[in-house]
Amino acid sequence: MLTIKLPTAVGHLTEYRLRGPKDFPARARGRFNRVAYAAAHVVADPLADVDPWLDVAIDWDRTIAFREHLWDLGLGVAEAMDTAQRGMGLDWNGSLELIRRSLEAAKSRPGALLACGAGTDHLPPSRDLTTDDVIRAYEEQIEAIEAAGGRIILMASRALAACARSPDDYAKVYDRILSQLREPCITTGWARCSIRRSKAISGTRTTWRRWTSASASSRPTPPRSTASSSRCSTRTRRSRCARACPRACACIPATTSTTRS
């Protein structure tokens, strides 16, 4: 086995011998006391006759099979996120096709958790962008996802970061977007940072705590507000998280990607 040297807490080096990978079960055993979403990758078609710099060729069968595998493990799927190469090869049209296929696959899986990323990544870069442009872009993606039957993961907007001039601009955008959602959304770490900057969610002034991201959420709290993405291992911390969450958000986890070799 390969041996590598790793630093210790006291500044010395120690040898660590690599071991074989752990054999994870193919299916979850029993119920979990947490809800965790995996931001799943897509599987490229290596035999497709395309220029990978200009076009995307996805092996849809293997891509959906990987989502089936994640559901077997008891995980939810956070669809069309950054780890699906969103904005790095997979454009909004491709993302929507991925969302629709995953939603269709989830219909045959009772209890399968699936939420879908909505952002503004289809907006072309421009110095003339306004917050109204950002609102319309969010609305376009949210409308398409909800029309397909999906739940929203609210992604951060680079366009909003570029055109906002004050916290009030964030308040304007997120108040408008959150007030229109069909059901509470899930927020990612970057979106939470943006929402916290606005200090105004759904018409109420709320100062958000700076929670530490974790790969799995805390135990779900009462309707319309699940726990914020924090290391809430105690009941006290969980209730504190619930009080900090806006009513329009279900702040479940900074998402995490899970793969097997």
QUIHU-V271233 format. One line per field, one symbol per residue. phi: phi as a letter, one per 40 degrees, with the letter a starting at -180 (. if undefined). psi: psi as a letter, one per 20 degrees, with the letter a starting at -180 (. if undefined). burial: # if it has 24 or more other C-alpha atoms within 12 Angstrom, else .. A space follows every 10 residues. Layout:
phi->???
psi->???
burial->???
This chain:
phi->.cbbbbcbcc gcbbcbccbc ccccccbcbg cccbbbbbcc cbbccccccb cccbabbbcc cccccccccc cdcgccbccf cdccgcgbhc cccccccccc ccccccccbd gccabbcbab ccccdacccb ccccdccdcc ccccccccgc ccbcccbccc ccbcbadccc cccccccccb ccadcbbcdc ccdcccccfa bfgbcbcccc cccbcbccdd bddgaccccb cccbcccccc ccccccccbb cceccbcbbb c
psi->qqpqpqqrhj jrqqpppqrq qqnqqhqqoa qqjqppppnq rqpqoiiqmr oiihrpopnh ghghhhhhgg hhijqrpoql ahijkpjlho ahghghgggg hghghhhjnp jpppqpppbk iipqpqijqr hhggghgghg ggggghhijq qpooqqohhg hhiqirhhgg ggghggghii qhrprpqrgh hhggghhhjo pljqoppqrn qpqriqrrpq arqinrqrnr mniqhghghh ghhhpqhiqn nqqpqqpprq .
burial->.......... .......... .......... ...####### ####...... .....###.# ..##.##### ########## #######.## ##.####### ###.##.... .######### ###......# ########## ######..## ########## #.##..#### #########. #.######## ########## ##.....#.. #.######## #...###### ##.....#.# ########## ########.. .
